Amino acid sequence: MKIKKGYLSSRKHTVEFHHPMRS
């Protein structure tokens, strides 16, 4: 479950990073 949490955290980080870049 620790890996799943890290995966979600990493995915959220990428989304937040691409969000401002794409806007």
MOBEL-V874467 format. One record per residue. N is the residue number from 1. RES is the residue in three letters. SS is DSSP state (alpha for helix, beta for strand, coil for the rest). OMEGA is omega in radians with two decimals (999 if undefined). NEAR is the number of other C-alpha atoms within 8 Angstrom. Layout:
n=N res=RES ss=SS omega=OMEGA near=NEAR
n=N res=RES ss=SS omega=OMEGA near=NEAR
This chain:
n=1 res=MET ss=coil omega=3.14 near=4
n=2 res=LYS ss=alpha omega=-3.12 near=5
n=3 res=ILE ss=alpha omega=-3.13 near=6
n=4 res=LYS ss=alpha omega=-3.13 near=7
n=5 res=LYS ss=alpha omega=-3.13 near=8
n=6 res=GLY ss=alpha omega=-3.14 near=8
n=7 res=TYR ss=alpha omega=-3.13 near=8
n=8 res=LEU ss=alpha omega=-3.13 near=8
n=9 res=SER ss=alpha omega=-3.11 near=8
n=10 res=SER ss=alpha omega=-3.10 near=8
n=11 res=ARG ss=alpha omega=-3.13 near=8
n=12 res=LYS ss=alpha omega=-3.12 near=8
n=13 res=HIS ss=alpha omega=-3.13 near=8
n=14 res=THR ss=alpha omega=-3.13 near=8
n=15 res=VAL ss=alpha omega=-3.13 near=8
n=16 res=GLU ss=alpha omega=-3.11 near=8
n=17 res=PHE ss=alpha omega=-3.14 near=8
n=18 res=HIS ss=alpha omega=-3.11 near=8
n=19 res=HIS ss=alpha omega=-3.12 near=8
n=20 res=PRO ss=alpha omega=-3.11 near=7
n=21 res=MET ss=alpha omega=-3.10 near=6
n=22 res=ARG ss=alpha omega=-3.10 near=5
n=23 res=SER ss=coil omega=999 near=4
